[in-house]
Amino acid sequence: MKTSSVGRLRGAGLVTALTAACLLAVPSPSHAGVLDTPQTQTGIGFNGSGSCTQTGAGNTSSPVTPFAADGVPVTTTSSSSATYTHNVDNTDVTTMTGTVSNTVTATQAGGALRTLDVHSTSLLTLAAAKGTAQACNASVSSQLANVAVFDLPSPKYVTARITSNGSFGAVVIQSSLGPIGGIFQTVNFFLHSDLTQRVYLPAGTWMVQLQAQSVIQAPTPSLTMASPRPGEADLYLTFDEPGAAAGAAKGDAGAYVDLAAGRTCGDGSLSATWKRKAGKGDKRTVKKAVFRVDGAKVKTVKKPTKKQVTTLIGLDPEEMAVVSVTLKLVKKGAGKPTVERSYLACT
């Protein structure tokens, strides 16, 4: 997993190339709301040599379809076929089909974008009558694009979780200043990916693109691609407050102590509240608790009681923090329960 801040664009080539490959025009980021001008579209494309003639339905794309940050899934699909026949050798025939489906779902919370979820599937087929001796060099590809502009009233950490199988593409987040002179973050994924990346975004107006593509090419002596060729991609973005917990607490000590849902970025502190199971007075159940941050012991609490609050201080605002608690219980032979929770950085 990677965590990074947005960086300045050293060259516009990558984002320009991604935009050119995208089915949709990138909306103007001059103004936005929770989610402004959100659009989704799919397409199937065919290519081949100029010495061959294409017949059949050919290139197609779905209508440009809006979606909203309302939790309602919006699905677009495209399907088509084409045949390439050599202009001289009419036995050199390549037939292709393609279908793609894309579902996008967005939600909001507190006047800002909360999640953006894209799930896509595709299936491509190609059959060349002359095998590797074909001369049309045909190919079929599926494409999908989801674009929108959004405002962040306050800074957020964006967590991108991406899995793909047979599909490749990118998640691009770019500031309203544009691809040159602005700030951006690109997360590329390839045919078989499983990755998580976190990005800090300052308050402001942003543009997001989520794109995926699959392709199959006619066989050559040096490359033969299996047909049919399925593709799938899941792109999931969450927008969290800096310092928020990156997930739920894990461990059986969670029955005794509650690690807070977020750290306090202003003073670098984190609180833990002791639960009813910790007991009180003669009914105390915890003899000692050791708190660690990123594996280093930072505090020891003896005989905590229910409703007691333990505060950790000095957490580095520029780093993620993994906070753990190990208990020594009053009851002999009860083991050493632990609980752990990870927190986003503050900047």
N, C-alpha and C positions, 0 to 999 in steps of 0.2 A: 504494500500500500504506500502511496506517495501523498505528501502534503506539501503544497506550494502556494506562494502568492502569485498573482498575475504578473506577467513580465512584459516589457516593451517589445514590440514587434521589430525584429532585426531585418526582416525582409517580407514584402507583401506576397511573395510567390505562393506560399502554402495556402493561405486563406483565399487568395484569388483563385487558385486551382480548385479548391473545395467549392467555392461559390459557383464557378463555371460548371462543375459537375452536378450541382444541385438543380433539381427540377424547378424549384421555386425561386422567384426573385427575393432578395433579402429586403425586408421591410425597412423603411427609414426609421432610425432611432431618435428622431428629433424630439419626440415626446412619447410617453408610454404610461401605462397604469400597471395594475397587478399583472396583466398579460394583455398586450396590445397586438393587433393584427396577427394572431396566431393562425398558421396555415399548415396543412398537411397534404401530401400528394405522393402518388406512386407512379411508376412507369416501367415499360418493357421496351428495350431497344435492340435493334439488329444492325450488324455491320458485315461487310464483305468486300471482296476485291472488285475493282472496276471492270474486270474482264468477265464478270458474272452478272446475271439479271435476277433481281429479286421479285418474287411474286408472293401473294398472300396478304394478310392484314397488315403486317409490318409494325412499325413503331406505334406505340399507343401510350397514353397517360390518363390517369383518373382526373376528374375535375378537381380544381383547387378547393379544398374543403376547410372551413374554419373549425376551430375547437376553442374551448373556454376552460378557465380554472374553476370548474364546477364539479369535478369528480366523475363526469360522464364520459365513458370511452367513445372515441370517434374512430371508425375504421374506413380505410380506403383500399381498394383492390384494383389490380390491372392484370389482364391476360391477353395474350396474342400469339400468333404463329407466323412463320415466314419460310420460304424456300429460296435457295440460291442455286441457279443452274448456269454452268459454264457456257459462254457464248459460242464456243467452238466445239467442245466435247460435251454433248448433251447427256452423256452418262455420268458426268461429274455433278451430282446433285447433293445438296446438303439441306436437310429439313430441321427446323428448330421450333420449339415452343417455350413459352415462359409465363409464369404466373407469380404474383407477389401480393401480399397482404400486410397492411401496417395499421396498428392500433395505438393511438396516443391518448393518454389520460393525464390531466393536470389538476392540481388542487391548490388552494390558497389558505393562509392563516394569518391573522393579525394584519391584514392589508398588504400582504406580500406573497409572492409565489412560494409554495411549500414543497410540492413534488412535481416532477415531470417524468412520465413513464412511457416508454416506447417499446412495443413488442412487434417484431416482424418475422414473417416466414416467406420463403420463396421456393420455387421448384423450376429448374431449367432442364431442357432436354435438347440433344443435338445428335443427329445421325448423318454421317457422311458416307455416301454410297461407295466411294473409292478409298475410304479409310485414309491412311497417311499420304496417299498419292493425290488427294484432293488438291485443287488449285484455287478454290474460291476464298479460302481463309476466312470463313464466316464465323461469327460469334453472336451470342445472345446474352443480354445482361438484364438484371432487374435493378431498379433504383427506388429509393424512398427518401423523402426529405420532410423535416418538420422544422419550421422556423417561427420565431416570435421575438417581440421586443418586450422588456419588462423593466419596472422600476424597483429599486431596493431603497426603502426609506432609511434603512440602517444597514451596516455591514452584515454579511452572511458568509458562512462557510458552505460551499457547494460540494457535496459528495457525489461523485459519479461512479456507479457500479455497472460494469459492462461485462456481458458474456456473449460470445459469438461462436457459431459453428458453421463454416461455409460462407460467411458474410464478412465484409470488411467495411470500414468507414471511419467516421470521426464525430466527436462532439466539440463544437467550437463555441466559445463564449468571448464576446468582443464588446468593448466599451463604445459609448455613443460618439467617441472621437473618430471612429473609423479605423480601417486596417493599417493606415500609415500615421504614426504619431500617437496612436491610441494604445490601450493595453488590452491584452488578449490572453486566452489560454486554450490550447488545443489538446485533446486527448484522442490519439489515433488508436484504432483497434484493427486486428488482422483476422485472418480466416478462422483461427482458433484462439480465442482470447478469454481470459478470466481475470479482470483487474479492477482495482478500486483506486481512485485518486481524489484527493481533497484540495479545494482551491478557495483561497480567501478573496472575496469580492468586496471592495469598498461600496458605500452607498452611492447610488447613481442610476443611470439608465444603461441597460445592457441589451445586447442581441444574442440569441442562442440559436444554434443550428444543430440538429441531430440527423445524421445521414448514414445510410447503409447501402451496400451494393453487393451483388453476386454476379458471377460471369462464368460462362463455359465457352471454350474455343474449339474450332475444328482441329482434329488431330494432325500432327506433323511428325516427321521421323524423330524429332527430339522431344516432343511433348504430346501426351495423350491424357485427356481429362475424362474421368468417368461420367457416364450419363445413365440415368438422370442425376442431377446435382441439386440436392436440397440445401437450403440456407436458412439460418435463424440468427436473430440478434435481439438481445434485451438491453436497453439503455435506460437506466433509472437514476434520476437526479433528485437529491433532497437538499433543501435550503434550510440551514440551521443557524441559530444565534451563536456567535463566537463564545466559547467556553461551555457550551452545552454538552451534555453527555452524548457520546457517540453511539450509545446503545444501552440496553438494559444491564443492570447489575447481574453478575453471574456468581453463584456459589451459595452454599448452605448457610453461611454466616449472615446472609441477607434476611434470615428469619429473626435476627437479633438487632441488626443495625441497618439503617437506611442511608445509603450514600446519596447525596443530593442530586437532583436532575441537572444541575449545572454549577459550575464554579463561579465565584464572584470576581469578575475581571478587574474591577476597580482597585481592589486591595490584594489580589492574588490569593484569595482564601477559598476554602471548600468546607462545607459543614456535613456532619454525619449525625443523624438523630437516632437515639437508642429506642428500640421498640419495646412493646409490652413483654415480649419473651425474655428481655434482659432482666426483668424482675426489679424488686426494690426491697431494701432492708434485709431481713433474714431470708427473703425469697430471691435474693440476687442469684443469677445463674452464670454470670461471666466473672471470672477471676481477674483476667487481664486481657487487654486488646492491644495489638501492635499494628500501627498504621505505617504503610510504606507508599512512597511515590516513586514510580519507575524503578522499583526494587530496592530503594534505599530507605531505611527506617527513619521516620521523621517524628513519630510521637508514640508514647506508650500511655495507655489509660488503664488505671487499676479500679476494679470494682464499679464499672459503669452501671447506671440504673435507668429504668425506662423514663422517657421524655428528656433525658440529659442530652445536650448537644455538644459534640466534640468538633472543634474548628481547627483545620490545618491552615497554616499560613506559608507565604513565601513561594507559592507555585509560580514557575516561570511563565509569564504571559505569552511568550513567543513559541512555546513548545506544547505539544500534546502531553497529557498527563495520564498515566495509568495508576490508579489508586487502589490499593488492596488493604484488607483488614484480616488479620489472623487472630482467632480467639483461643484463649485457654479457659475452659469451662470449670465451674466449681465441682461438678459431678466428675468423679474419677472415671477414667477409661472412656470418656465421651469424645475423645479425639480433639482435633484442632480445626474447627470449621473456618473457612475462608470465604471472602467475597471480594470481587474485583469489578471495577468500572473504569472505562476510558472516557477522557474528556478532550474536546477540541481545544486548540490554542485560542488565545484571545485576539491575536493580530495576525 
